[in-house]
Amino acid sequence: MLPSNPKRAILLVAFGTSEPRGRNTYHFIEERVRKAFPSADIRWAFTSRTIRRKLWREGNTADSPETALACMMDEGIEEVAILSLHVIPGEEFHHLTRNAHLFAEMSGGFRRVGIARPLLSSQEDLARVARGLLNTIPGDRRPEDAVIFMGHGSKKHPADALYAAMNYLLQNVAPAVHVATVDGYPSLHDVLPRLATKGSRKVYLMPFMVVAGVHAVDDMAGDGPDSWKSILQREGYTCEVSLTGIAEFPEIVEVWVDHLREVLEAREQ
């Protein structure tokens, strides 16, 4: 007979970051999850092997999702709700989903594994996040000033199209606001011709990433010749840079929390 009160836990899964500010962002996410689910047993895991190794060298604990799940199973936890703190349901999310379900299928595995969706997983998510992004733009920005949100992108996965969809939504509401990606479509070079038609000579650069990590610090805001800031400056634009990840804004984090809530409420039915 199954126990009436199985041991439960929440596993927060992110790519990971080596930037101190990014780690503070993860603390903020955990605070929001704890506020929503005050009695929850919350754990963390990181999908990036490179980040895990760097954290290990610094003496920090950094488990992969598989290691975290194996440890929880050894502790006797019977039900796990996993929150994917990724922006799109891309390659990493599908690897996570596939491997997590294996723990429920193995003999002596979890009684139940529920996986909450990444940030952009429905039309409603896109609309909510678009509103949230617009609310993060600095208040002193003039309507004619351009804004470019930098996403990561994925050349290898069809979920990359969600960045183009987000760009489309933002453009409908605020034509000077764009989404571009480091490794997908649209790229910065796709956006540059659109900037030229608007007449503005000032661009706000902002991350469309969970944390303002290496991509934001170096690829977006760095002083190297290939950074977005340097490219735009060579084109004659003045750049205003923000190094605030989207998970530092409660309105954005609540989308993830609502996805987790869906999984936990489904478990109770």
PEMODA-V725214 format. One record per residue. N is the residue number from 1. SS is DSSP state (H for helix, E for strand, C for the rest). PHI is phi in whole degrees, -180 to 180 (999 if undefined). NEAR is the number of other ideal C-beta (glycine too) atoms within 12 Angstrom. Layout:
n:N ss:SS phi:PHI near:NEAR
n:N ss:SS phi:PHI near:NEAR
This chain:
n:1 ss:C phi:999 near:3
n:2 ss:C phi:-70 near:9
n:3 ss:C phi:-65 near:11
n:4 ss:C phi:-79 near:7
n:5 ss:C phi:-131 near:9
n:6 ss:C phi:-64 near:18
n:7 ss:C phi:-74 near:20
n:8 ss:E phi:-127 near:31
n:9 ss:E phi:-152 near:34
n:10 ss:E phi:-113 near:41
n:11 ss:E phi:-114 near:45
n:12 ss:E phi:-92 near:46
n:13 ss:E phi:-118 near:42
n:14 ss:E phi:-129 near:44
n:15 ss:C phi:-62 near:43
n:16 ss:C phi:109 near:36
n:17 ss:C phi:-152 near:38
n:18 ss:C phi:-103 near:29
n:19 ss:C phi:-84 near:27
n:20 ss:H phi:-55 near:18
n:21 ss:H phi:-65 near:25
n:22 ss:H phi:-63 near:37
n:23 ss:H phi:-66 near:29
n:24 ss:H phi:-62 near:21
n:25 ss:H phi:-63 near:36
n:26 ss:H phi:-62 near:38
n:27 ss:H phi:-62 near:23
n:28 ss:H phi:-64 near:29
n:29 ss:H phi:-59 near:39
n:30 ss:H phi:-62 near:29
n:31 ss:H phi:-61 near:21
n:32 ss:H phi:-67 near:32
n:33 ss:H phi:-68 near:37
n:34 ss:H phi:-65 near:20
n:35 ss:H phi:-65 near:18
n:36 ss:H phi:-76 near:28
n:37 ss:C phi:-134 near:26
n:38 ss:C phi:-63 near:12
n:39 ss:C phi:-97 near:13
n:40 ss:C phi:-74 near:27
n:41 ss:C phi:-91 near:25
n:42 ss:E phi:-109 near:32
n:43 ss:E phi:-124 near:32
n:44 ss:E phi:-124 near:37
n:45 ss:E phi:-149 near:40
n:46 ss:E phi:-126 near:40
n:47 ss:C phi:-83 near:38
n:48 ss:C phi:-84 near:29
n:49 ss:H phi:-65 near:21
n:50 ss:H phi:-62 near:19
n:51 ss:H phi:-65 near:30
n:52 ss:H phi:-60 near:28
n:53 ss:H phi:-64 near:16
n:54 ss:H phi:-65 near:22
n:55 ss:H phi:-66 near:27
n:56 ss:H phi:-61 near:19
n:57 ss:H phi:-62 near:12
n:58 ss:C phi:-87 near:14
n:59 ss:C phi:86 near:8
n:60 ss:C phi:-100 near:20
n:61 ss:C phi:-79 near:16
n:62 ss:C phi:-153 near:31
n:63 ss:C phi:-95 near:28
n:64 ss:C phi:-75 near:33
n:65 ss:H phi:-57 near:43
n:66 ss:H phi:-67 near:27
n:67 ss:H phi:-66 near:25
n:68 ss:H phi:-61 near:35
n:69 ss:H phi:-67 near:34
n:70 ss:H phi:-63 near:25
n:71 ss:H phi:-64 near:22
n:72 ss:H phi:-65 near:34
n:73 ss:H phi:-65 near:28
n:74 ss:H phi:-64 near:15
n:75 ss:C phi:-79 near:17
n:76 ss:C phi:91 near:17
n:77 ss:C phi:-67 near:29
n:78 ss:C phi:-108 near:26
n:79 ss:E phi:-132 near:33
n:80 ss:E phi:-130 near:43
n:81 ss:E phi:-109 near:41
n:82 ss:E phi:-105 near:45
n:83 ss:E phi:-107 near:48
n:84 ss:E phi:-84 near:40
n:85 ss:C phi:-91 near:48
n:86 ss:C phi:-105 near:44
n:87 ss:C phi:-81 near:46
n:88 ss:E phi:-121 near:42
n:89 ss:C phi:-81 near:29
n:90 ss:C phi:-96 near:35
n:91 ss:H phi:-60 near:26
n:92 ss:H phi:-65 near:33
n:93 ss:H phi:-64 near:35
n:94 ss:H phi:-69 near:24
n:95 ss:H phi:-62 near:25
n:96 ss:H phi:-60 near:37
n:97 ss:H phi:-61 near:27
n:98 ss:H phi:-61 near:18
n:99 ss:H phi:-69 near:28
n:100 ss:H phi:-64 near:38
n:101 ss:H phi:-66 near:23
n:102 ss:H phi:-63 near:20
n:103 ss:H phi:-68 near:35
n:104 ss:H phi:-80 near:24
n:105 ss:H phi:-86 near:15
n:106 ss:C phi:-73 near:16
n:107 ss:C phi:-63 near:9
n:108 ss:C phi:79 near:13
n:109 ss:C phi:-80 near:23
n:110 ss:C phi:-67 near:34
n:111 ss:C phi:-69 near:23
n:112 ss:E phi:-156 near:28
n:113 ss:E phi:-127 near:34
n:114 ss:E phi:-113 near:33
n:115 ss:E phi:-120 near:40
n:116 ss:E phi:-79 near:40
n:117 ss:C phi:-75 near:35
n:118 ss:C phi:-66 near:38
n:119 ss:C phi:-61 near:48
n:120 ss:E phi:-102 near:41
n:121 ss:C phi:-130 near:29
n:122 ss:C phi:-160 near:20
n:123 ss:H phi:-63 near:15
n:124 ss:H phi:-63 near:18
n:125 ss:H phi:-60 near:30
n:126 ss:H phi:-58 near:30
n:127 ss:H phi:-66 near:21
n:128 ss:H phi:-64 near:29
n:129 ss:H phi:-70 near:41
n:130 ss:H phi:-59 near:36
n:131 ss:H phi:-62 near:24
n:132 ss:H phi:-64 near:30
n:133 ss:H phi:-62 near:40
n:134 ss:H phi:-61 near:31
n:135 ss:H phi:-73 near:20
n:136 ss:H phi:-87 near:29
n:137 ss:C phi:-68 near:33
n:138 ss:C phi:-54 near:18
n:139 ss:C phi:-68 near:11
n:140 ss:C phi:-86 near:10
n:141 ss:C phi:-71 near:23
n:142 ss:C phi:-80 near:20
n:143 ss:C phi:-56 near:20
n:144 ss:C phi:-82 near:19
n:145 ss:C phi:-72 near:30
n:146 ss:E phi:-79 near:40
n:147 ss:E phi:-130 near:42
n:148 ss:E phi:-124 near:47
n:149 ss:E phi:-90 near:46
n:150 ss:E phi:-91 near:49
n:151 ss:E phi:-102 near:48
n:152 ss:C phi:-77 near:41
n:153 ss:C phi:82 near:35
n:154 ss:C phi:-154 near:28
n:155 ss:C phi:-68 near:18
n:156 ss:C phi:-98 near:15
n:157 ss:C phi:-135 near:26
n:158 ss:H phi:-64 near:18
n:159 ss:H phi:-64 near:33
n:160 ss:H phi:-56 near:30
n:161 ss:H phi:-61 near:25
n:162 ss:H phi:-66 near:39
n:163 ss:H phi:-68 near:42
n:164 ss:H phi:-65 near:29
n:165 ss:H phi:-65 near:28
n:166 ss:H phi:-65 near:42
n:167 ss:H phi:-60 near:38
n:168 ss:H phi:-62 near:22
n:169 ss:H phi:-62 near:30
n:170 ss:H phi:-65 near:37
n:171 ss:H phi:-63 near:25
n:172 ss:H phi:-65 near:15
n:173 ss:H phi:-94 near:20
n:174 ss:C phi:-139 near:27
n:175 ss:C phi:-59 near:22
n:176 ss:C phi:-91 near:28
n:177 ss:E phi:-106 near:39
n:178 ss:E phi:-130 near:43
n:179 ss:E phi:-117 near:47
n:180 ss:E phi:-134 near:42
n:181 ss:E phi:-128 near:40
n:182 ss:C phi:-74 near:33
n:183 ss:C phi:-135 near:24
n:184 ss:C phi:-163 near:32
n:185 ss:C phi:-124 near:27
n:186 ss:C phi:-76 near:33
n:187 ss:E phi:-96 near:28
n:188 ss:H phi:-58 near:36
n:189 ss:H phi:-70 near:19
n:190 ss:H phi:-73 near:20
n:191 ss:H phi:-84 near:37
n:192 ss:H phi:-52 near:24
n:193 ss:H phi:-62 near:15
n:194 ss:H phi:-71 near:26
n:195 ss:H phi:-62 near:34
n:196 ss:H phi:-64 near:16
n:197 ss:H phi:-82 near:14
n:198 ss:H phi:-87 near:26
n:199 ss:C phi:87 near:17
n:200 ss:C phi:-78 near:29
n:201 ss:C phi:-116 near:20
n:202 ss:E phi:-125 near:27
n:203 ss:E phi:-129 near:42
n:204 ss:E phi:-92 near:40
n:205 ss:E phi:-104 near:45
n:206 ss:E phi:-138 near:41
n:207 ss:E phi:-72 near:46
n:208 ss:C phi:-112 near:47
n:209 ss:C phi:-135 near:43
n:210 ss:C phi:-56 near:47
n:211 ss:C phi:-125 near:42
n:212 ss:C phi:-85 near:35
n:213 ss:C phi:-94 near:39
n:214 ss:H phi:-61 near:30
n:215 ss:H phi:-61 near:34
n:216 ss:H phi:-68 near:37
n:217 ss:H phi:-70 near:31
n:218 ss:H phi:-98 near:25
n:219 ss:H phi:-73 near:33
n:220 ss:H phi:-94 near:42
n:221 ss:C phi:-107 near:32
n:222 ss:C phi:-69 near:23
n:223 ss:C phi:-93 near:17
n:224 ss:C phi:-66 near:15
n:225 ss:C phi:-65 near:13
n:226 ss:C phi:-99 near:17
n:227 ss:C phi:-70 near:26
n:228 ss:H phi:-61 near:43
n:229 ss:H phi:-60 near:33
n:230 ss:H phi:-65 near:22
n:231 ss:H phi:-62 near:29
n:232 ss:H phi:-67 near:34
n:233 ss:H phi:-64 near:23
n:234 ss:H phi:-66 near:14
n:235 ss:C phi:-84 near:22
n:236 ss:C phi:96 near:16
n:237 ss:C phi:-94 near:30
n:238 ss:E phi:-91 near:18
n:239 ss:E phi:-114 near:31
n:240 ss:E phi:-114 near:27
n:241 ss:E phi:-108 near:32
n:242 ss:C phi:-115 near:32
n:243 ss:C phi:-117 near:30
n:244 ss:C phi:-121 near:34
n:245 ss:C phi:-68 near:42
n:246 ss:H phi:-66 near:45
n:247 ss:H phi:-80 near:45
n:248 ss:H phi:-90 near:30
n:249 ss:C phi:-111 near:33
n:250 ss:H phi:-54 near:22
n:251 ss:H phi:-62 near:23
n:252 ss:H phi:-78 near:38
n:253 ss:H phi:-61 near:36
n:254 ss:H phi:-63 near:25
n:255 ss:H phi:-65 near:38
n:256 ss:H phi:-62 near:43
n:257 ss:H phi:-61 near:35
n:258 ss:H phi:-65 near:27
n:259 ss:H phi:-64 near:38
n:260 ss:H phi:-66 near:39
n:261 ss:H phi:-60 near:26
n:262 ss:H phi:-58 near:25
n:263 ss:H phi:-67 near:30
n:264 ss:H phi:-69 near:29
n:265 ss:H phi:-71 near:16
n:266 ss:H phi:-64 near:16
n:267 ss:H phi:-65 near:24
n:268 ss:H phi:-82 near:14
n:269 ss:C phi:-81 near:9
